[in-house]
Amino acid sequence: MPLPSIRAVGLAVILSGCAVLALAQGQQVTALCSTDQSWCELAAKEFQAQTGIKVLQVRKATGEALAQLRAEAANPKTDLWWGGTGDPYLQAAEAGLLQPYRPAYINDLHTWAVRQYAMSGNMVGGFYTSAIGFGWNDDVLKKKHLPPPKCWADLTDPKYKGEIETSHPASSGTAYTILAGLVQLMGEDAAFDYLKKVHRNVVQYTRSGTAQAKSVAKGEVGIGVSFIFGFENERQQGFTMVHSAAPCEGTSYEIGGIALVKGSRNPEAARRYYDWLMSPAGQAIGARADSLQFPANKTFKLDPRIPSLDSVRLIKYDFEKYGRAAERKRLIDRWQREVEALPR
């Protein structure tokens, strides 16, 4: 029996691939993305191009995404949620909104990512990590003869009045990570006394925790409090007056989440998007989109622009305790009552 020609084999492979793509083109996945807009958009575009699966995706801050999943609980319209701080994911798991999934490639992930699976009954995976810190605009501060902050304590100085922007913990997972981190670093009462003093200097609390880097880069504020990678993103984009640092006393950090939604309408497509996002190809999209979080997958070479956490003094963040819905609600309620309600 004669062997098929190389040309014939190649044609068969192409036709087979086309058939798989055509089958996938009838599929779609509905996702919520809570990381940087650029990463959300590029990931959806690349996955759709590579698989033929249509991605219907909306970018929402983690607090808003959690609220949407709660509202949809009786009739889920979302298949997959990814990116953004992990605490709201753990609250969604606690509320029974997520579908357990432990991927076959678990050994390809860093220990801190695997720990999230264990903590949540495999309902939440660790997607990336990054630390909270300060960003500042050198031009703005020099013009006003202000030094850059080095420690949490610096932010209470009256000379920074109207110069600080951060986010709102009810809508932003970043802000809740800051709040819960300060409680663990200082003790709860001391942390709230501290936040009352900082409140006098805050010009605004944004809905999203990713806004501060751009506000600082544009010179709209002198100082932002958010994840360090965001400020580094702006610096890499040519805003060389933007600098960042981790607080001298220590700081909290996030483990970004990824999860399948319980009762979703497109579970197969959702798993494919999930696995792709966790693969080297999907994880590398972050740096390609100039979003410089430290990725969970350890099997590929990191973009050299991603800031190292080696010199950052990280607190021992209790994700289990502060990931609980009741604890989150209690702390946010207290913040709104005792901090936000104060005049500035």
C-alpha positions in Angstrom: 0.0 0.0 0.0 1.6 3.3 -1.0 2.3 5.9 1.6 0.4 9.2 1.4 2.4 12.1 0.1 3.6 14.9 2.4 1.3 17.2 0.6 -1.7 15.0 1.2 -0.8 14.6 4.9 -0.4 18.4 5.2 -3.8 18.9 3.6 -5.4 16.4 5.9 -4.0 18.2 9.0 -5.2 21.6 7.7 -8.7 20.2 7.0 -8.8 18.6 10.4 -7.8 21.9 12.1 -10.4 23.7 10.1 -13.1 21.3 11.2 -12.2 21.8 14.8 -12.2 25.5 14.4 -15.6 25.4 12.6 -17.0 23.4 15.5 -15.6 25.9 18.0 -17.1 28.8 16.1 -20.5 27.7 17.1 -19.5 28.1 20.8 -19.3 31.2 22.9 -18.2 32.1 26.5 -19.5 34.9 28.7 -16.8 36.3 31.0 -16.2 39.0 33.6 -12.7 40.4 33.6 -11.4 42.4 36.6 -7.8 43.1 35.7 -6.5 45.9 33.5 -8.7 46.8 30.5 -5.8 46.2 28.1 -5.2 42.7 29.3 -9.0 41.9 29.3 -9.3 43.1 25.7 -6.2 41.4 24.3 -6.8 38.1 26.0 -10.4 37.9 24.6 -9.2 38.9 21.1 -6.3 36.3 21.0 -8.4 33.4 22.5 -11.2 34.1 20.0 -8.7 34.2 17.1 -7.0 31.0 18.1 -10.0 28.9 19.0 -13.0 30.4 17.1 -14.9 30.6 20.4 -16.7 33.9 20.6 -15.9 35.8 23.8 -18.6 38.0 25.3 -16.7 39.8 28.0 -17.2 42.9 30.2 -14.5 44.6 32.4 -15.7 45.2 36.0 -13.9 45.9 39.3 -14.0 42.8 41.6 -16.6 44.3 44.0 -18.9 45.0 41.1 -18.3 41.6 39.5 -19.1 39.9 42.8 -22.3 41.9 43.1 -23.3 40.8 39.6 -22.7 37.2 40.3 -24.8 37.4 43.5 -27.6 39.1 41.5 -27.4 36.3 38.8 -27.3 33.4 41.3 -30.7 32.0 40.4 -30.1 32.3 36.7 -26.3 32.6 35.9 -25.5 34.5 32.8 -21.7 34.5 33.4 -19.5 31.5 32.6 -16.0 32.6 33.8 -14.6 35.3 36.0 -10.9 36.2 35.9 -8.4 38.7 37.1 -8.5 41.2 40.0 -8.0 40.7 43.7 -8.7 37.3 45.1 -10.7 38.1 48.3 -14.0 38.7 46.4 -13.5 35.4 44.7 -13.2 33.6 48.0 -16.4 35.4 49.1 -18.1 34.1 45.9 -16.9 30.6 46.7 -18.2 30.9 50.3 -21.6 31.9 48.8 -21.7 28.8 46.6 -21.5 30.9 43.3 -18.5 29.1 41.8 -17.9 25.7 40.3 -15.0 23.5 41.6 -12.2 22.9 39.1 -8.7 21.6 39.8 -6.7 21.7 36.5 -4.5 18.9 35.3 -1.5 21.3 35.0 -1.6 22.3 38.7 2.2 21.4 39.1 3.0 24.1 36.5 1.8 26.8 39.0 3.6 28.6 41.8 2.9 27.5 45.3 0.9 30.6 46.2 -1.4 30.0 43.3 -2.0 26.3 44.2 -2.7 27.4 47.8 -5.8 29.3 46.6 -7.2 26.1 45.2 -6.7 24.3 48.5 -8.2 27.1 50.5 -11.3 27.4 48.4 -12.2 23.7 47.8 -10.8 24.1 44.2 -13.3 26.9 43.4 -10.7 29.7 43.1 -7.3 29.5 41.4 -4.4 31.9 41.8 -3.9 33.9 38.6 -1.2 36.3 39.4 0.3 38.3 42.3 1.4 41.9 43.1 2.0 44.1 46.0 0.3 47.3 47.3 2.5 50.5 47.3 2.7 54.2 46.4 3.2 55.8 43.1 4.0 59.5 42.6 4.6 62.0 39.9 8.1 63.6 40.5 7.2 66.7 38.4 4.0 67.4 40.5 5.7 66.9 43.8 8.8 68.9 43.0 6.7 71.8 41.7 4.9 71.8 45.1 8.1 71.2 47.1 6.8 67.9 48.4 9.0 64.8 49.1 7.8 61.4 47.9 6.2 59.2 50.6 8.3 56.3 51.9 6.1 54.9 54.6 2.4 54.6 55.4 2.9 57.1 58.2 3.9 59.8 55.7 0.5 59.9 54.1 -1.0 61.4 57.2 1.1 64.6 56.9 -1.1 67.7 56.3 1.2 68.8 53.5 -0.2 66.1 51.3 -3.8 67.5 51.6 -5.5 67.1 48.2 -2.6 65.2 46.7 -3.6 61.5 47.4 -5.9 59.3 45.3 -7.0 55.8 46.2 -10.0 53.6 45.6 -13.3 52.8 47.4 -13.3 49.4 49.2 -17.0 48.7 48.5 -16.4 48.6 44.7 -12.6 48.0 44.4 -10.8 44.8 45.5 -7.6 46.8 45.5 -9.0 49.1 48.1 -10.2 46.2 50.2 -6.7 44.7 50.0 -5.3 48.0 51.3 -7.9 48.1 54.1 -7.5 44.5 55.2 -3.8 44.8 55.0 -3.6 47.8 57.2 -5.8 46.1 59.8 -3.4 43.2 59.9 -0.3 45.4 59.9 -1.4 47.9 62.6 -4.3 46.3 64.5 -7.9 47.2 63.6 -8.5 50.2 65.8 -5.1 51.7 65.1 -5.7 51.1 61.3 -9.0 53.0 61.4 -7.4 55.9 63.3 -4.8 56.0 60.7 -7.3 55.9 57.8 -9.2 58.8 59.3 -6.0 60.9 59.2 -5.2 59.9 55.6 -8.9 60.7 54.6 -8.2 64.4 55.2 -5.6 64.3 52.5 -7.5 62.2 49.9 -8.8 64.1 46.9 -11.1 61.2 45.7 -11.9 57.5 46.1 -12.3 56.0 42.7 -14.5 53.0 41.8 -11.6 51.1 40.3 -8.3 50.3 41.9 -6.5 50.6 38.5 -7.3 54.3 38.1 -4.5 55.7 40.3 -1.6 54.9 38.0 -3.1 56.9 35.1 -4.1 59.8 37.4 -0.5 60.0 38.6 0.9 59.7 35.1 -1.4 62.5 33.9 -0.4 64.8 36.8 -4.0 64.9 38.0 -2.7 63.9 41.5 0.7 63.8 43.1 0.4 60.5 44.8 -1.6 57.3 44.2 -2.1 54.2 46.5 -2.6 51.0 44.5 -0.7 48.0 43.2 2.9 48.8 42.4 2.8 47.2 38.9 0.3 49.8 37.7 2.7 52.7 38.3 5.5 50.7 36.7 3.3 50.1 33.7 3.0 53.9 33.2 6.7 54.4 33.7 7.4 51.8 31.0 5.0 53.6 28.7 7.2 56.7 28.8 5.9 58.5 31.8 9.4 58.6 33.3 8.3 61.1 36.0 6.3 58.3 37.6 8.0 56.4 40.4 6.8 53.8 42.9 7.8 52.2 46.2 6.5 49.7 48.8 5.8 51.2 52.3 8.7 50.9 54.7 6.5 49.3 57.4 5.4 46.4 55.2 2.4 46.0 52.8 -0.4 43.7 51.7 -0.5 41.9 48.4 -3.0 40.3 46.2 -3.3 36.9 44.6 -5.5 37.5 41.6 -8.3 35.1 41.1 -9.8 32.9 38.3 -13.0 30.8 38.6 -15.8 29.0 36.8 -19.3 30.1 37.6 -21.7 27.5 39.0 -24.6 26.7 36.7 -23.1 28.5 33.7 -24.6 28.1 30.3 -21.3 27.4 28.4 -19.2 25.2 30.7 -17.0 23.6 28.0 -16.1 26.9 26.4 -15.5 28.4 29.8 -13.0 25.6 30.8 -11.2 26.1 27.5 -10.9 29.9 28.1 -9.8 29.2 31.7 -7.1 26.7 30.7 -5.8 29.0 27.9 -5.6 32.0 30.4 -3.6 29.9 32.8 -1.3 28.5 30.0 2.1 30.2 29.1 0.4 31.8 26.1 -2.4 33.2 28.1 -0.3 34.3 31.1 2.2 36.1 28.7 -0.7 38.2 27.4 -0.4 40.4 30.6 3.0 41.8 29.8 2.1 42.0 26.1 -0.8 44.3 27.2 1.6 46.2 29.5 0.0 44.8 32.6 3.0 43.7 34.7 1.6 41.5 37.5 3.7 38.4 38.4 2.0 35.4 36.7 1.0 32.1 38.3 2.4 29.8 35.6 6.1 29.2 36.3 6.9 27.3 33.1 7.8 30.2 30.8 10.3 33.1 30.8 9.0 36.2 32.4 9.0 39.6 30.8 11.9 41.5 32.3 9.8 44.5 32.9 7.7 42.7 35.6 8.7 44.2 39.0 10.3 41.8 41.4 8.8 41.3 44.9 12.2 40.3 46.4 12.8 43.7 48.1 9.2 44.2 49.2 8.4 43.6 52.9 5.1 41.6 52.6 2.9 41.0 55.6 1.5 37.6 56.4 -1.8 38.2 54.7 -4.6 36.0 56.1 -6.6 35.3 52.8 -8.9 32.8 54.5 -10.1 35.2 57.2 -10.3 38.4 55.1 -11.7 36.5 52.2 -14.9 35.8 54.1 -18.0 37.8 53.1 -19.0 38.7 56.7 -15.5 40.0 57.5 -15.4 42.0 54.2 -18.8 43.5 54.9 -18.0 44.3 58.5 -14.7 46.2 57.6 -16.3 48.1 54.7 -19.3 49.1 56.8 -17.0 50.4 59.5 -14.9 52.2 56.9 -18.0 53.9 55.4 -19.3 54.8 58.8 -16.1 56.0 60.5 -13.9 57.2 57.6 -15.9 58.0 54.4 -18.5 59.9 56.4 -15.9 62.4 57.7 -15.5 65.8 56.1 -12.3 66.4 54.1 
